[in-house]
Amino acid sequence: MSGAIASRARGVIPRRATKGSTPRSRARARASTRRDVLIAWPLLYAALNRIADAERVEASEGGKKRVVITGANSGIGLSAATTLALSGEWTVALACRTKEKSEQARAEMVSRGVAESDVECYECDLADLDSVRACARELRRNGSIDALALNAGVEFSGDPVVHRTAQGLEETVGVNHLGHFLLTNLLLEDLERSELAHPRIVVTASEVHDPASPGGSVGNGATLGSLEGFERDGKRFEMADGGNFDADKAYKDSKLMNMLFTYELERRLRERGSKITVNAFGPGLITRTGLFRHQNPLFVKVFDFATNEVFHVAETVDRGGDCLVYMLEEPSLEGVGGVYFNNGLAPGTPPTGHKFERTDSSVESNNQDEARKLWVISEDFVGLNSN
Ligand SMILES: NC(=O)c1ccc[n+]([C@@H]2O[C@H](COP(=O)([O-])OP(=O)(O)OC[C@H]3O[C@@H](n4cnc5c(N)ncnc54)[C@H](OP(=O)(O)O)[C@@H]3O)[C@@H](O)[C@H]2O)c1
């Protein structure tokens, strides 16, 4: 449609009254203009829609999906980020503790064949809620978000000292649950705007959330009790259940919180008719990531040798990364939310004696009242209510 017709259709250019025009001919001209408008608007509307559709198709054919991965500079996160970027289908936004760590990870990925342009670098210190907020703002500025992998994790097993985040929260729960809780809530609208039919959120949990599992039954098992530690001590809590500080249990508790958060978020998304899905998984025991860096180095060496070379119960870093990639890409999980997959021991299954499959999570992780209570307390601790 020419600019003139379009302008006329909008009524910008009035038809010129011809010399000697009469009231009747002017009325005819006005009627004809109204007819033009009635005919031109649908045409204009259809044309604009065709242009928008063509742009969308171009974006989804040539453009890549964009995934944000926390803790992407090491272990499972780095492995998955590399696989996704190498697939040619994803731009990967690395959300690491510092920008420098993100940039080091990008350099490492480039040395493995990833194109530099497929990687974005961000600072997202999950132990500082201001850093999380700043990261969410920067991620939003740089484009739409199609998937979010909440993968970062920290554990201080054996350390009697209570480490605290910038806002004074116990760090294990502060990073593994609360930092991710805030980041997710800040990015939900961005995920909702994705052009994908079902943008995915994937939570890297662990089988140790379940006190009945092989990993979760060693030492004090995960339980939040009735959250009396949170209620009694507020943000100065040491343990969610109010017991004495136990760093190993705090880690297991944080992984139980990952599960409760997954199910509660999924319920909330379904209630509001969202297209986003959220699922969780446990990658198996992987001794060669950085997760055990705060533990006694001699113990880690012996543990690593025993689990990898003697008992063959450990998984490799890359196969752990593959579990995360599966959760983000597996076609049969399209539109499916609220499920848990575990990379459990399956002796004799090649190549590492593990099987990654849908699994029931612990009894406590399915407690909806507890999940709702945890959600409300988490909102309070991260300051989401004060917005
Ligand atoms: N390895 C296992 O056996 C195992 C088993 C079950 C579940 N998991 C889970 O798998 C996930 C990945 O762990 P991994 O085994 O790959 O260990 P990893 O190599 O130590 O990776 C953990 C990542 O989390 C990051 N992180 C820690 N604190 C952070 C903070 N304050 N802000 C931002 N990032 C932070 C680390 O960054 P820095 O390098 O800066 O510390 C690192 O990139 C974790 O959620 C873990 O709980 C692991």
The ligand as an SDF file (V2000), in Angstrom:
LIG
                    3D

 48 52  0  0  0  0  0  0  0  0999 V2000
   28.8590  -32.5680   42.4000 N   0  0  0  0  0  0  0  0  0  0  0  0
   27.9070  -33.3090   42.9310 C   0  0  0  0  0  0  0  0  0  0  0  0
   28.1520  -34.4190   43.4160 O   0  0  0  0  0  0  0  0  0  0  0  0
   26.4980  -32.8230   42.9530 C   0  0  0  0  0  0  0  0  0  0  0  0
   25.4940  -33.7090   43.3270 C   0  0  0  0  0  0  0  0  0  0  0  0
   24.1930  -33.2710   43.3670 C   0  0  0  0  0  0  0  0  0  0  0  0
   23.8870  -31.9600   43.0470 C   0  0  0  0  0  0  0  0  0  0  0  0
   24.8860  -31.1060   42.7000 N   0  0  0  0  0  0  0  0  0  0  0  0
   24.5190  -29.7220   42.3990 C   0  0  0  0  0  0  0  0  0  0  0  0
   25.0220  -29.3650   41.1360 O   0  0  0  0  0  0  0  0  0  0  0  0
   25.1620  -27.9560   41.0460 C   0  0  0  0  0  0  0  0  0  0  0  0
   26.4780  -27.6180   40.3950 C   0  0  0  0  0  0  0  0  0  0  0  0
   27.5100  -28.0570   41.2560 O   0  0  0  0  0  0  0  0  0  0  0  0
   28.8500  -28.6980   40.7230 P   0  0  0  0  0  0  0  0  0  0  0  0
   28.9100  -30.0560   41.2550 O   0  0  0  0  0  0  0  0  0  0  0  0
   29.0080  -28.4710   39.2790 O   0  0  0  0  0  0  0  0  0  0  0  0
   29.9100  -27.8560   41.5750 O   0  0  0  0  0  0  0  0  0  0  0  0
   30.8200  -26.6060   41.1840 P   0  0  0  0  0  0  0  0  0  0  0  0
   31.7750  -26.9860   40.1220 O   0  0  0  0  0  0  0  0  0  0  0  0
   31.3790  -26.1120   42.4760 O   0  0  0  0  0  0  0  0  0  0  0  0
   29.7760  -25.5750   40.6170 O   0  0  0  0  0  0  0  0  0  0  0  0
   29.0360  -24.7870   41.4810 C   0  0  0  0  0  0  0  0  0  0  0  0
   28.8910  -23.4280   40.8650 C   0  0  0  0  0  0  0  0  0  0  0  0
   28.1350  -22.6030   41.7570 O   0  0  0  0  0  0  0  0  0  0  0  0
   28.7880  -21.3650   41.8490 C   0  0  0  0  0  0  0  0  0  0  0  0
   28.5100  -20.6070   43.0470 N   0  0  0  0  0  0  0  0  0  0  0  0
   28.7520  -20.9110   44.3330 C   0  0  0  0  0  0  0  0  0  0  0  0
   28.4540  -19.8700   45.1160 N   0  0  0  0  0  0  0  0  0  0  0  0
   28.0170  -18.8740   44.3020 C   0  0  0  0  0  0  0  0  0  0  0  0
   27.5850  -17.5480   44.4990 C   0  0  0  0  0  0  0  0  0  0  0  0
   27.5660  -16.9880   45.7050 N   0  0  0  0  0  0  0  0  0  0  0  0
   27.1910  -16.8240   43.4360 N   0  0  0  0  0  0  0  0  0  0  0  0
   27.2330  -17.3400   42.2060 C   0  0  0  0  0  0  0  0  0  0  0  0
   27.6650  -18.5800   41.9410 N   0  0  0  0  0  0  0  0  0  0  0  0
   28.0480  -19.3390   42.9850 C   0  0  0  0  0  0  0  0  0  0  0  0
   30.2590  -21.7090   41.7920 C   0  0  0  0  0  0  0  0  0  0  0  0
   30.9850  -20.5260   41.5050 O   0  0  0  0  0  0  0  0  0  0  0  0
   32.4640  -20.2900   42.1090 P   0  0  0  0  0  0  0  0  0  0  0  0
   33.3810  -21.0030   41.1900 O   0  0  0  0  0  0  0  0  0  0  0  0
   32.6060  -18.8050   42.0620 O   0  0  0  0  0  0  0  0  0  0  0  0
   32.4610  -20.8290   43.5100 O   0  0  0  0  0  0  0  0  0  0  0  0
   30.2430  -22.7290   40.6670 C   0  0  0  0  0  0  0  0  0  0  0  0
   30.2410  -22.0900   39.4270 O   0  0  0  0  0  0  0  0  0  0  0  0
   25.0050  -27.4530   42.4730 C   0  0  0  0  0  0  0  0  0  0  0  0
   23.7180  -26.9000   42.6350 O   0  0  0  0  0  0  0  0  0  0  0  0
   25.1300  -28.6980   43.3160 C   0  0  0  0  0  0  0  0  0  0  0  0
   24.4140  -28.5910   44.5260 O   0  0  0  0  0  0  0  0  0  0  0  0
   26.1770  -31.5060   42.6220 C   0  0  0  0  0  0  0  0  0  0  0  0
  1  2  1  0
  2  3  2  0
  2  4  1  0
  4  5  1  0
  4 48  2  0
  5  6  2  0
  6  7  1  0
  7  8  2  0
  8  9  1  0
  8 48  1  0
  9 10  1  0
  9 46  1  0
 10 11  1  0
 11 12  1  0
 11 44  1  0
 12 13  1  0
 13 14  1  0
 14 15  2  0
 14 16  1  0
 14 17  1  0
 17 18  1  0
 18 19  2  0
 18 20  1  0
 18 21  1  0
 21 22  1  0
 22 23  1  0
 23 24  1  0
 23 42  1  0
 24 25  1  0
 25 26  1  0
 25 36  1  0
 26 27  1  0
 26 35  1  0
 27 28  2  0
 28 29  1  0
 29 30  1  0
 29 35  2  0
 30 31  1  0
 30 32  2  0
 32 33  1  0
 33 34  2  0
 34 35  1  0
 36 37  1  0
 36 42  1  0
 37 38  1  0
 38 39  2  0
 38 40  1  0
 38 41  1  0
 42 43  1  0
 44 45  1  0
 44 46  1  0
 46 47  1  0
M  CHG  2   8   1  16  -1
M  END
$$$$
